[in-house]
Amino acid sequence: MVRKTLWFLTIACVYAVAMGQTALAGSPTPPVPEIDPATGGSAISLITGVLAVIEQRRRRATRVT
């Protein structure tokens, strides 16, 4: 069983290197892409709008009863 596992790991590592994937154990991770400020602003305005709609629905529900 151990021989099959080692064989599989060897083949997987060779395939990863052949495909250009060099992020093996011990290598540095690739940099994380930064968030665009315009996208962050759009997300904040969307969340603010949704919260405003929810608040207005709650006010109307309490006023009717």
C-alpha positions as CSV (number, residue, x, y, z in Angstrom):
1,M,0.0,0.0,0.0
2,V,2.8,2.4,0.9
3,R,4.5,1.7,-2.5
4,K,1.3,2.7,-4.3
5,T,1.0,5.9,-2.3
6,L,4.6,6.9,-3.0
7,W,4.2,6.1,-6.7
8,F,1.1,8.2,-6.9
9,L,2.8,11.1,-5.1
10,T,5.8,10.9,-7.4
11,I,3.6,10.9,-10.5
12,A,1.5,13.8,-9.1
13,C,4.7,15.9,-8.4
14,V,6.1,15.2,-11.9
15,Y,2.8,16.2,-13.5
16,A,2.6,19.4,-11.5
17,V,6.1,20.4,-12.5
18,A,5.4,19.5,-16.1
19,M,2.3,21.7,-16.1
20,G,4.2,24.7,-14.7
21,Q,2.9,24.5,-11.1
22,T,5.9,25.3,-9.0
23,A,4.0,25.9,-5.7
24,L,5.2,22.7,-4.0
25,A,6.0,22.4,-0.3
26,G,8.4,25.0,1.0
27,S,8.0,27.4,-1.9
28,P,6.5,30.9,-1.4
29,T,2.8,31.4,-2.1
30,P,1.8,33.7,-5.0
31,P,0.7,37.2,-4.1
32,V,-2.9,37.9,-3.4
33,P,-4.6,40.3,-5.8
34,E,-5.6,43.6,-4.2
35,I,-9.2,44.8,-4.1
36,D,-10.0,47.7,-6.4
37,P,-11.2,50.8,-4.4
38,A,-14.0,51.3,-6.8
39,T,-15.3,47.8,-6.3
40,G,-15.1,48.3,-2.5
41,G,-17.1,51.5,-2.8
42,S,-19.8,49.8,-4.8
43,A,-20.0,47.0,-2.3
44,I,-20.4,49.5,0.6
45,S,-23.2,51.4,-1.2
46,L,-25.0,48.2,-2.1
47,I,-24.9,47.0,1.5
48,T,-26.1,50.4,2.8
49,G,-29.0,50.4,0.4
50,V,-30.1,46.9,1.4
51,L,-29.9,47.8,5.1
52,A,-32.0,51.0,4.4
53,V,-34.7,48.9,2.6
54,I,-34.8,46.4,5.5
55,E,-35.1,49.2,8.0
56,Q,-38.0,50.9,6.1
57,R,-39.9,47.6,5.9
58,R,-39.5,47.1,9.7
59,R,-40.8,50.6,10.4
60,R,-43.9,50.0,8.1
61,A,-44.6,46.6,9.7
62,T,-44.6,48.1,13.3
63,R,-46.7,51.1,12.2
64,V,-49.5,48.9,10.7
65,T,-50.0,46.7,13.7
